[in-house]
Protein backbone atom coordinates (compact mmCIF):
# COMPACT_ATOMS: atom_id res chain seq x y z
CA UNK A 1 0.00 0.00 0.00
CA UNK A 2 2.83 2.39 0.82
CA UNK A 3 4.50 1.62 -2.51
CA UNK A 4 1.25 2.37 -4.35
CA UNK A 5 0.86 5.63 -2.45
CA UNK A 6 4.43 6.62 -3.28
CA UNK A 7 3.89 5.82 -6.96
CA UNK A 8 0.74 7.94 -7.11
CA UNK A 9 2.49 10.83 -5.36
CA UNK A 10 5.21 10.72 -8.03
CA UNK A 11 2.96 10.19 -11.04
CA UNK A 12 0.16 12.64 -10.27
CA UNK A 13 2.27 15.85 -10.29
CA UNK A 14 3.80 14.84 -13.63
CA UNK A 15 0.38 14.13 -15.16
CA UNK A 16 -0.97 17.44 -13.84
CA UNK A 17 2.04 19.34 -15.19
CA UNK A 18 1.59 17.82 -18.65
CA UNK A 19 -2.16 18.52 -18.50
CA UNK A 20 -1.73 22.15 -17.44
CA UNK A 21 1.00 22.87 -19.97
CA UNK A 22 -0.85 21.36 -22.91
CA UNK A 23 -4.15 22.94 -21.92
CA UNK A 24 -2.54 26.36 -21.57
CA UNK A 25 -1.02 26.13 -25.04
CA UNK A 26 -4.01 24.68 -26.86
CA UNK A 27 -6.65 27.07 -25.54
CA UNK A 28 -6.33 29.99 -27.93
CA UNK A 29 -8.54 31.56 -30.52
CA UNK A 30 -7.49 30.03 -33.81
CA UNK A 31 -8.63 28.36 -37.01
CA UNK A 32 -8.42 24.82 -35.63
CA UNK A 33 -10.57 25.57 -32.59
CA UNK A 34 -13.06 27.49 -34.70
CA UNK A 35 -13.33 24.56 -37.13
CA UNK A 36 -13.95 22.03 -34.34
CA UNK A 37 -16.56 24.37 -32.83
CA UNK A 38 -18.23 24.77 -36.22
CA UNK A 39 -18.45 21.01 -36.71
CA UNK A 40 -19.92 20.71 -33.24
CA UNK A 41 -22.54 23.35 -33.93
CA UNK A 42 -23.50 21.57 -37.16
CA UNK A 43 -23.34 18.16 -35.42
CA UNK A 44 -21.38 16.95 -38.42
CA UNK A 45 -18.73 14.20 -38.03
CA UNK A 46 -17.87 15.58 -34.60
CA UNK A 47 -16.40 12.33 -33.26
CA UNK A 48 -14.09 11.88 -36.24
CA UNK A 49 -12.83 15.46 -36.11
CA UNK A 50 -12.29 15.44 -32.33
CA UNK A 51 -10.55 12.07 -32.45
CA UNK A 52 -8.22 13.13 -35.27
CA UNK A 53 -7.19 16.38 -33.58
CA UNK A 54 -6.61 14.67 -30.23
CA UNK A 55 -4.66 11.75 -31.75
CA UNK A 56 -2.52 14.09 -33.87
CA UNK A 57 -1.57 16.05 -30.76
CA UNK A 58 -0.84 12.83 -28.81
CA UNK A 59 1.46 11.51 -31.55
CA UNK A 60 3.33 14.81 -31.87
CA UNK A 61 3.67 15.16 -28.09
CA UNK A 62 4.96 11.60 -27.69
CA UNK A 63 7.40 12.04 -30.57
CA UNK A 64 8.61 15.30 -29.07
CA UNK A 65 9.06 13.95 -25.54
CA UNK A 66 10.76 10.71 -26.55
CA UNK A 67 12.87 12.31 -29.27
CA UNK A 68 14.02 15.18 -27.09
CA UNK A 69 14.73 12.78 -24.22
CA UNK A 70 17.03 10.74 -26.41
CA UNK A 71 18.74 13.83 -27.77
CA UNK A 72 19.27 15.34 -24.33
CA UNK A 73 20.11 12.15 -22.46
CA UNK A 74 23.85 12.64 -22.54
CA UNK A 75 23.89 16.43 -22.80
CA UNK A 76 22.87 17.85 -19.41
CA UNK A 77 24.11 21.33 -20.30
CA UNK A 78 21.87 21.44 -23.36
CA UNK A 79 18.98 20.07 -21.30
CA UNK A 80 19.49 22.84 -18.76
CA UNK A 81 19.68 25.48 -21.48
CA UNK A 82 16.46 24.22 -23.07
CA UNK A 83 14.73 24.18 -19.68
CA UNK A 84 15.66 27.83 -19.15
CA UNK A 85 14.65 28.69 -22.72
CA UNK A 86 11.34 26.90 -22.18
CA UNK A 87 10.80 28.84 -18.96
CA UNK A 88 11.46 32.09 -20.81
CA UNK A 89 9.00 31.13 -23.52
CA UNK A 90 6.32 30.17 -20.98
CA UNK A 91 6.84 33.46 -19.16
CA UNK A 92 6.45 35.30 -22.46
CA UNK A 93 3.40 33.20 -23.35
CA UNK A 94 1.89 34.09 -20.00
CA UNK A 95 2.55 37.77 -20.67
CA UNK A 96 0.92 37.44 -24.10
CA UNK A 97 -2.11 35.75 -22.51
CA UNK A 98 -2.34 38.60 -20.01
CA UNK A 99 -2.26 41.08 -22.88
CA UNK A 100 -5.08 39.18 -24.58
CA UNK A 101 -7.03 39.28 -21.33
CA UNK A 102 -7.01 43.07 -21.56
CA UNK A 103 -8.67 43.01 -24.96
CA UNK A 104 -12.06 41.86 -26.20
CA UNK A 105 -11.97 38.67 -28.27
CA UNK A 106 -14.54 36.12 -29.25
CA UNK A 107 -14.49 32.74 -30.99
CA UNK A 108 -16.90 32.49 -33.90
CA UNK A 109 -17.59 29.38 -35.97
CA UNK A 110 -18.26 30.71 -39.43
CA UNK A 111 -20.75 28.65 -41.43
CA UNK A 112 -19.45 27.87 -44.90
CA UNK A 113 -22.82 26.65 -46.13
CA UNK A 114 -22.83 23.15 -47.54
CA UNK A 115 -22.05 20.21 -45.30
CA UNK A 116 -18.85 18.20 -45.52
CA UNK A 117 -18.35 14.51 -46.04
CA UNK A 118 -16.50 12.66 -43.28
CA UNK A 119 -13.36 12.46 -45.43
CA UNK A 120 -13.50 16.17 -46.22
CA UNK A 121 -14.07 17.07 -42.57
CA UNK A 122 -11.07 15.01 -41.44
CA UNK A 123 -8.96 16.42 -44.29
CA UNK A 124 -9.78 19.95 -43.18
CA UNK A 125 -8.99 19.03 -39.57
CA UNK A 126 -5.65 17.64 -40.77
CA UNK A 127 -4.89 20.85 -42.65
CA UNK A 128 -5.74 23.07 -39.69
CA UNK A 129 -3.63 20.85 -37.43
CA UNK A 130 -0.60 19.78 -39.44
CA UNK A 131 -0.12 22.82 -41.70
CA UNK A 132 0.09 25.13 -38.71
CA UNK A 133 3.79 25.66 -37.83
CA UNK A 134 2.88 26.59 -34.26
CA UNK A 135 1.65 23.06 -33.58
CA UNK A 136 5.19 21.75 -34.04
CA UNK A 137 6.70 24.49 -31.91
CA UNK A 138 4.19 23.80 -29.15
CA UNK A 139 3.92 20.00 -29.15
CA UNK A 140 7.24 18.73 -30.48
CA UNK A 141 9.70 21.39 -29.33
CA UNK A 142 8.23 23.05 -26.24
CA UNK A 143 6.17 20.23 -24.71
CA UNK A 144 8.77 17.73 -25.90
CA UNK A 145 11.70 19.52 -24.27
CA UNK A 146 9.81 20.00 -21.00
CA UNK A 147 8.59 16.41 -20.94
CA UNK A 148 12.12 15.20 -21.60
CA UNK A 149 13.22 16.80 -18.31
CA UNK A 150 11.11 14.25 -16.41
CA UNK A 151 12.74 11.05 -15.07
CA UNK A 152 12.57 8.27 -17.67
CA UNK A 153 9.87 6.19 -15.88
CA UNK A 154 7.58 9.24 -15.68
CA UNK A 155 7.84 10.58 -19.22
CA UNK A 156 5.01 8.39 -20.42
CA UNK A 157 2.76 9.82 -17.70
CA UNK A 158 3.67 13.34 -18.80
CA UNK A 159 2.58 12.40 -22.33
CA UNK A 160 -0.65 10.99 -20.90
CA UNK A 161 -1.38 14.25 -19.08
CA UNK A 162 -0.56 16.46 -22.06
CA UNK A 163 -2.55 14.27 -24.48
CA UNK A 164 -5.52 14.15 -22.12
CA UNK A 165 -5.67 17.95 -22.18
CA UNK A 166 -6.04 17.88 -25.97
CA UNK A 167 -8.72 15.21 -25.85
CA UNK A 168 -10.70 17.06 -23.17
CA UNK A 169 -10.44 20.41 -24.93
CA UNK A 170 -11.41 19.20 -28.40
CA UNK A 171 -14.13 16.98 -26.93
CA UNK A 172 -15.52 19.93 -25.02
CA UNK A 173 -15.44 22.14 -28.12
CA UNK A 174 -17.00 19.56 -30.41
CA UNK A 175 -19.56 17.79 -28.23
CA UNK A 176 -20.35 20.79 -26.03
CA UNK A 177 -20.53 23.29 -28.87
CA UNK A 178 -24.26 23.99 -28.60
CA UNK A 179 -23.92 24.83 -24.93
CA UNK A 180 -20.50 26.51 -25.16
CA UNK A 181 -21.11 28.72 -28.22
CA UNK A 182 -22.88 31.53 -26.29
CA UNK A 183 -20.15 31.41 -23.65
CA UNK A 184 -17.35 31.59 -26.21
CA UNK A 185 -19.11 34.53 -27.87
CA UNK A 186 -18.59 36.59 -24.71
CA UNK A 187 -15.30 38.52 -24.72
CA UNK A 188 -15.33 38.58 -20.90
CA UNK A 189 -15.18 34.77 -20.76
CA UNK A 190 -12.04 34.72 -22.88
CA UNK A 191 -10.50 37.46 -20.76
CA UNK A 192 -10.98 35.38 -17.59
CA UNK A 193 -9.64 32.27 -19.34
CA UNK A 194 -6.58 34.10 -20.65
CA UNK A 195 -5.90 35.41 -17.16
CA UNK A 196 -5.92 31.86 -15.79
CA UNK A 197 -3.66 30.72 -18.63
CA UNK A 198 -1.18 33.50 -17.83
CA UNK A 199 -1.03 32.42 -14.19
CA UNK A 200 -0.58 28.75 -15.18
CA UNK A 201 2.23 29.53 -17.61
CA UNK A 202 4.11 31.58 -15.01
CA UNK A 203 3.83 28.82 -12.43
CA UNK A 204 5.17 26.28 -14.92
CA UNK A 205 7.98 28.66 -15.90
CA UNK A 206 8.96 28.92 -12.24
CA UNK A 207 9.02 25.14 -11.89
CA UNK A 208 11.26 24.85 -14.95
CA UNK A 209 13.70 27.42 -13.61
CA UNK A 210 13.86 25.58 -10.29
CA UNK A 211 14.47 22.30 -12.10
CA UNK A 212 17.27 23.83 -14.20
CA UNK A 213 18.96 25.46 -11.19
CA UNK A 214 18.75 22.29 -9.12
CA UNK A 215 20.63 20.46 -11.85
CA UNK A 216 23.55 22.87 -11.75
BALOBA-1460 file (C-alpha; in Angstrom, 3 decimals):
// residues 216
<rec num="1" residu="x" x="0.000" y="0.000" z="0.000"/>
<rec num="2" residu="x" x="2.834" y="2.386" z="0.820"/>
<rec num="3" residu="x" x="4.499" y="1.625" z="-2.506"/>
<rec num="4" residu="x" x="1.250" y="2.366" z="-4.350"/>
<rec num="5" residu="x" x="0.857" y="5.634" z="-2.450"/>
<rec num="6" residu="x" x="4.425" y="6.616" z="-3.280"/>
<rec num="7" residu="x" x="3.892" y="5.817" z="-6.963"/>
<rec num="8" residu="x" x="0.743" y="7.940" z="-7.114"/>
<rec num="9" residu="x" x="2.492" y="10.826" z="-5.358"/>
<rec num="10" residu="x" x="5.214" y="10.716" z="-8.031"/>
<rec num="11" residu="x" x="2.963" y="10.186" z="-11.042"/>
<rec num="12" residu="x" x="0.161" y="12.640" z="-10.265"/>
<rec num="13" residu="x" x="2.265" y="15.855" z="-10.291"/>
<rec num="14" residu="x" x="3.801" y="14.841" z="-13.629"/>
<rec num="15" residu="x" x="0.380" y="14.127" z="-15.162"/>
<rec num="16" residu="x" x="-0.973" y="17.443" z="-13.843"/>
<rec num="17" residu="x" x="2.042" y="19.342" z="-15.189"/>
<rec num="18" residu="x" x="1.588" y="17.820" z="-18.649"/>
<rec num="19" residu="x" x="-2.157" y="18.519" z="-18.501"/>
<rec num="20" residu="x" x="-1.727" y="22.149" z="-17.440"/>
<rec num="21" residu="x" x="1.001" y="22.872" z="-19.967"/>
<rec num="22" residu="x" x="-0.848" y="21.362" z="-22.914"/>
<rec num="23" residu="x" x="-4.146" y="22.940" z="-21.915"/>
<rec num="24" residu="x" x="-2.545" y="26.356" z="-21.574"/>
<rec num="25" residu="x" x="-1.016" y="26.131" z="-25.035"/>
<rec num="26" residu="x" x="-4.007" y="24.678" z="-26.864"/>
<rec num="27" residu="x" x="-6.645" y="27.067" z="-25.537"/>
<rec num="28" residu="x" x="-6.332" y="29.987" z="-27.926"/>
<rec num="29" residu="x" x="-8.540" y="31.564" z="-30.524"/>
<rec num="30" residu="x" x="-7.489" y="30.030" z="-33.807"/>
<rec num="31" residu="x" x="-8.628" y="28.363" z="-37.012"/>
<rec num="32" residu="x" x="-8.418" y="24.819" z="-35.629"/>
<rec num="33" residu="x" x="-10.569" y="25.573" z="-32.585"/>
<rec num="34" residu="x" x="-13.057" y="27.493" z="-34.704"/>
<rec num="35" residu="x" x="-13.330" y="24.559" z="-37.126"/>
<rec num="36" residu="x" x="-13.951" y="22.031" z="-34.336"/>
<rec num="37" residu="x" x="-16.557" y="24.368" z="-32.832"/>
<rec num="38" residu="x" x="-18.228" y="24.766" z="-36.222"/>
<rec num="39" residu="x" x="-18.448" y="21.011" z="-36.706"/>
<rec num="40" residu="x" x="-19.918" y="20.707" z="-33.243"/>
<rec num="41" residu="x" x="-22.545" y="23.346" z="-33.931"/>
<rec num="42" residu="x" x="-23.498" y="21.569" z="-37.163"/>
<rec num="43" residu="x" x="-23.336" y="18.161" z="-35.421"/>
<rec num="44" residu="x" x="-21.383" y="16.946" z="-38.415"/>
<rec num="45" residu="x" x="-18.726" y="14.197" z="-38.032"/>
<rec num="46" residu="x" x="-17.870" y="15.580" z="-34.602"/>
<rec num="47" residu="x" x="-16.401" y="12.333" z="-33.261"/>
<rec num="48" residu="x" x="-14.094" y="11.882" z="-36.236"/>
<rec num="49" residu="x" x="-12.833" y="15.464" z="-36.108"/>
<rec num="50" residu="x" x="-12.293" y="15.443" z="-32.334"/>
<rec num="51" residu="x" x="-10.550" y="12.066" z="-32.453"/>
<rec num="52" residu="x" x="-8.224" y="13.132" z="-35.270"/>
<rec num="53" residu="x" x="-7.193" y="16.382" z="-33.580"/>
<rec num="54" residu="x" x="-6.606" y="14.666" z="-30.232"/>
<rec num="55" residu="x" x="-4.655" y="11.750" z="-31.749"/>
<rec num="56" residu="x" x="-2.524" y="14.090" z="-33.866"/>
<rec num="57" residu="x" x="-1.567" y="16.047" z="-30.760"/>
<rec num="58" residu="x" x="-0.839" y="12.830" z="-28.814"/>
<rec num="59" residu="x" x="1.459" y="11.509" z="-31.546"/>
<rec num="60" residu="x" x="3.331" y="14.811" z="-31.870"/>
<rec num="61" residu="x" x="3.672" y="15.164" z="-28.092"/>
<rec num="62" residu="x" x="4.958" y="11.600" z="-27.689"/>
<rec num="63" residu="x" x="7.398" y="12.037" z="-30.570"/>
<rec num="64" residu="x" x="8.611" y="15.303" z="-29.071"/>
<rec num="65" residu="x" x="9.064" y="13.953" z="-25.541"/>
<rec num="66" residu="x" x="10.764" y="10.711" z="-26.551"/>
<rec num="67" residu="x" x="12.869" y="12.311" z="-29.271"/>
<rec num="68" residu="x" x="14.022" y="15.179" z="-27.088"/>
<rec num="69" residu="x" x="14.727" y="12.782" z="-24.215"/>
<rec num="70" residu="x" x="17.032" y="10.737" z="-26.414"/>
<rec num="71" residu="x" x="18.737" y="13.832" z="-27.773"/>
<rec num="72" residu="x" x="19.271" y="15.343" z="-24.325"/>
<rec num="73" residu="x" x="20.107" y="12.150" z="-22.458"/>
<rec num="74" residu="x" x="23.850" y="12.641" z="-22.543"/>
<rec num="75" residu="x" x="23.892" y="16.428" z="-22.797"/>
<rec num="76" residu="x" x="22.868" y="17.851" z="-19.408"/>
<rec num="77" residu="x" x="24.114" y="21.332" z="-20.301"/>
<rec num="78" residu="x" x="21.870" y="21.443" z="-23.360"/>
<rec num="79" residu="x" x="18.976" y="20.072" z="-21.305"/>
<rec num="80" residu="x" x="19.490" y="22.839" z="-18.755"/>
<rec num="81" residu="x" x="19.680" y="25.484" z="-21.482"/>
<rec num="82" residu="x" x="16.463" y="24.224" z="-23.066"/>
<rec num="83" residu="x" x="14.730" y="24.184" z="-19.683"/>
<rec num="84" residu="x" x="15.660" y="27.832" z="-19.148"/>
<rec num="85" residu="x" x="14.647" y="28.692" z="-22.723"/>
<rec num="86" residu="x" x="11.338" y="26.901" z="-22.180"/>
<rec num="87" residu="x" x="10.796" y="28.840" z="-18.961"/>
<rec num="88" residu="x" x="11.457" y="32.094" z="-20.808"/>
<rec num="89" residu="x" x="8.997" y="31.132" z="-23.519"/>
<rec num="90" residu="x" x="6.322" y="30.172" z="-20.983"/>
<rec num="91" residu="x" x="6.840" y="33.464" z="-19.156"/>
<rec num="92" residu="x" x="6.450" y="35.299" z="-22.463"/>
<rec num="93" residu="x" x="3.401" y="33.198" z="-23.353"/>
<rec num="94" residu="x" x="1.888" y="34.091" z="-20.004"/>
<rec num="95" residu="x" x="2.551" y="37.772" z="-20.667"/>
<rec num="96" residu="x" x="0.918" y="37.442" z="-24.102"/>
<rec num="97" residu="x" x="-2.106" y="35.747" z="-22.511"/>
<rec num="98" residu="x" x="-2.343" y="38.603" z="-20.008"/>
<rec num="99" residu="x" x="-2.256" y="41.085" z="-22.884"/>
<rec num="100" residu="x" x="-5.077" y="39.180" z="-24.583"/>
<rec num="101" residu="x" x="-7.028" y="39.282" z="-21.329"/>
<rec num="102" residu="x" x="-7.007" y="43.073" z="-21.560"/>
<rec num="103" residu="x" x="-8.672" y="43.007" z="-24.964"/>
<rec num="104" residu="x" x="-12.064" y="41.865" z="-26.198"/>
<rec num="105" residu="x" x="-11.975" y="38.668" z="-28.271"/>
<rec num="106" residu="x" x="-14.540" y="36.118" z="-29.254"/>
<rec num="107" residu="x" x="-14.493" y="32.740" z="-30.990"/>
<rec num="108" residu="x" x="-16.901" y="32.486" z="-33.903"/>
<rec num="109" residu="x" x="-17.593" y="29.377" z="-35.972"/>
<rec num="110" residu="x" x="-18.259" y="30.713" z="-39.433"/>
<rec num="111" residu="x" x="-20.747" y="28.654" z="-41.426"/>
<rec num="112" residu="x" x="-19.448" y="27.868" z="-44.897"/>
<rec num="113" residu="x" x="-22.823" y="26.652" z="-46.129"/>
<rec num="114" residu="x" x="-22.835" y="23.148" z="-47.541"/>
<rec num="115" residu="x" x="-22.048" y="20.210" z="-45.298"/>
<rec num="116" residu="x" x="-18.849" y="18.204" z="-45.521"/>
<rec num="117" residu="x" x="-18.346" y="14.508" z="-46.042"/>
<rec num="118" residu="x" x="-16.504" y="12.656" z="-43.282"/>
<rec num="119" residu="x" x="-13.356" y="12.460" z="-45.429"/>
<rec num="120" residu="x" x="-13.505" y="16.167" z="-46.224"/>
<rec num="121" residu="x" x="-14.068" y="17.072" z="-42.573"/>
<rec num="122" residu="x" x="-11.070" y="15.006" z="-41.441"/>
<rec num="123" residu="x" x="-8.963" y="16.417" z="-44.294"/>
<rec num="124" residu="x" x="-9.784" y="19.952" z="-43.178"/>
<rec num="125" residu="x" x="-8.985" y="19.029" z="-39.573"/>
<rec num="126" residu="x" x="-5.645" y="17.636" z="-40.769"/>
<rec num="127" residu="x" x="-4.890" y="20.846" z="-42.653"/>
<rec num="128" residu="x" x="-5.742" y="23.073" z="-39.690"/>
<rec num="129" residu="x" x="-3.625" y="20.852" z="-37.428"/>
<rec num="130" residu="x" x="-0.599" y="19.777" z="-39.444"/>
<rec num="131" residu="x" x="-0.116" y="22.817" z="-41.699"/>
<rec num="132" residu="x" x="0.094" y="25.134" z="-38.711"/>
<rec num="133" residu="x" x="3.786" y="25.656" z="-37.825"/>
<rec num="134" residu="x" x="2.876" y="26.586" z="-34.259"/>
<rec num="135" residu="x" x="1.651" y="23.058" z="-33.585"/>
<rec num="136" residu="x" x="5.191" y="21.749" z="-34.043"/>
<rec num="137" residu="x" x="6.700" y="24.489" z="-31.913"/>
<rec num="138" residu="x" x="4.186" y="23.802" z="-29.145"/>
<rec num="139" residu="x" x="3.917" y="20.001" z="-29.152"/>
<rec num="140" residu="x" x="7.236" y="18.734" z="-30.481"/>
<rec num="141" residu="x" x="9.700" y="21.386" z="-29.331"/>
<rec num="142" residu="x" x="8.229" y="23.049" z="-26.243"/>
<rec num="143" residu="x" x="6.167" y="20.227" z="-24.714"/>
<rec num="144" residu="x" x="8.771" y="17.729" z="-25.896"/>
<rec num="145" residu="x" x="11.696" y="19.524" z="-24.273"/>
<rec num="146" residu="x" x="9.813" y="19.997" z="-20.996"/>
<rec num="147" residu="x" x="8.591" y="16.407" z="-20.943"/>
<rec num="148" residu="x" x="12.121" y="15.205" z="-21.604"/>
<rec num="149" residu="x" x="13.216" y="16.799" z="-18.315"/>
<rec num="150" residu="x" x="11.113" y="14.248" z="-16.411"/>
<rec num="151" residu="x" x="12.740" y="11.050" z="-15.071"/>
<rec num="152" residu="x" x="12.571" y="8.270" z="-17.669"/>
<rec num="153" residu="x" x="9.870" y="6.189" z="-15.884"/>
<rec num="154" residu="x" x="7.576" y="9.241" z="-15.677"/>
<rec num="155" residu="x" x="7.843" y="10.581" z="-19.222"/>
<rec num="156" residu="x" x="5.008" y="8.393" z="-20.420"/>
<rec num="157" residu="x" x="2.763" y="9.824" z="-17.698"/>
<rec num="158" residu="x" x="3.672" y="13.342" z="-18.799"/>
<rec num="159" residu="x" x="2.583" y="12.400" z="-22.326"/>
<rec num="160" residu="x" x="-0.653" y="10.990" z="-20.904"/>
<rec num="161" residu="x" x="-1.378" y="14.248" z="-19.080"/>
<rec num="162" residu="x" x="-0.559" y="16.457" z="-22.064"/>
<rec num="163" residu="x" x="-2.545" y="14.266" z="-24.479"/>
<rec num="164" residu="x" x="-5.517" y="14.154" z="-22.120"/>
<rec num="165" residu="x" x="-5.673" y="17.950" z="-22.179"/>
<rec num="166" residu="x" x="-6.040" y="17.881" z="-25.974"/>
<rec num="167" residu="x" x="-8.725" y="15.206" z="-25.846"/>
<rec num="168" residu="x" x="-10.696" y="17.065" z="-23.169"/>
<rec num="169" residu="x" x="-10.445" y="20.406" z="-24.934"/>
<rec num="170" residu="x" x="-11.407" y="19.200" z="-28.399"/>
<rec num="171" residu="x" x="-14.125" y="16.985" z="-26.933"/>
<rec num="172" residu="x" x="-15.524" y="19.934" z="-25.023"/>
<rec num="173" residu="x" x="-15.441" y="22.136" z="-28.115"/>
<rec num="174" residu="x" x="-17.003" y="19.555" z="-30.405"/>
<rec num="175" residu="x" x="-19.561" y="17.794" z="-28.228"/>
<rec num="176" residu="x" x="-20.351" y="20.789" z="-26.028"/>
<rec num="177" residu="x" x="-20.534" y="23.287" z="-28.870"/>
<rec num="178" residu="x" x="-24.255" y="23.989" z="-28.604"/>
<rec num="179" residu="x" x="-23.921" y="24.833" z="-24.931"/>
<rec num="180" residu="x" x="-20.501" y="26.507" z="-25.164"/>
<rec num="181" residu="x" x="-21.112" y="28.718" z="-28.222"/>
<rec num="182" residu="x" x="-22.884" y="31.534" z="-26.289"/>
<rec num="183" residu="x" x="-20.155" y="31.406" z="-23.646"/>
<rec num="184" residu="x" x="-17.354" y="31.591" z="-26.209"/>
<rec num="185" residu="x" x="-19.110" y="34.530" z="-27.872"/>
<rec num="186" residu="x" x="-18.585" y="36.590" z="-24.713"/>
<rec num="187" residu="x" x="-15.302" y="38.518" z="-24.724"/>
<rec num="188" residu="x" x="-15.331" y="38.579" z="-20.897"/>
<rec num="189" residu="x" x="-15.185" y="34.774" z="-20.755"/>
<rec num="190" residu="x" x="-12.037" y="34.721" z="-22.882"/>
<rec num="191" residu="x" x="-10.501" y="37.457" z="-20.755"/>
<rec num="192" residu="x" x="-10.978" y="35.383" z="-17.592"/>
<rec num="193" residu="x" x="-9.642" y="32.267" z="-19.339"/>
<rec num="194" residu="x" x="-6.577" y="34.097" z="-20.649"/>
<rec num="195" residu="x" x="-5.899" y="35.413" z="-17.158"/>
<rec num="196" residu="x" x="-5.918" y="31.862" z="-15.790"/>
<rec num="197" residu="x" x="-3.657" y="30.717" z="-18.630"/>
<rec num="198" residu="x" x="-1.184" y="33.504" z="-17.834"/>
<rec num="199" residu="x" x="-1.033" y="32.416" z="-14.186"/>
<rec num="200" residu="x" x="-0.582" y="28.754" z="-15.178"/>
<rec num="201" residu="x" x="2.229" y="29.531" z="-17.611"/>
<rec num="202" residu="x" x="4.107" y="31.581" z="-15.011"/>
<rec num="203" residu="x" x="3.828" y="28.821" z="-12.428"/>
<rec num="204" residu="x" x="5.166" y="26.282" z="-14.922"/>
<rec num="205" residu="x" x="7.978" y="28.660" z="-15.902"/>
<rec num="206" residu="x" x="8.959" y="28.921" z="-12.241"/>
<rec num="207" residu="x" x="9.016" y="25.140" z="-11.886"/>
<rec num="208" residu="x" x="11.256" y="24.847" z="-14.951"/>
<rec num="209" residu="x" x="13.695" y="27.423" z="-13.613"/>
<rec num="210" residu="x" x="13.857" y="25.580" z="-10.290"/>
<rec num="211" residu="x" x="14.471" y="22.300" z="-12.104"/>
<rec num="212" residu="x" x="17.267" y="23.827" z="-14.202"/>
<rec num="213" residu="x" x="18.959" y="25.462" z="-11.195"/>
<rec num="214" residu="x" x="18.751" y="22.285" z="-9.117"/>
<rec num="215" residu="x" x="20.635" y="20.458" z="-11.852"/>
<rec num="216" residu="x" x="23.554" y="22.867" z="-11.751"/>
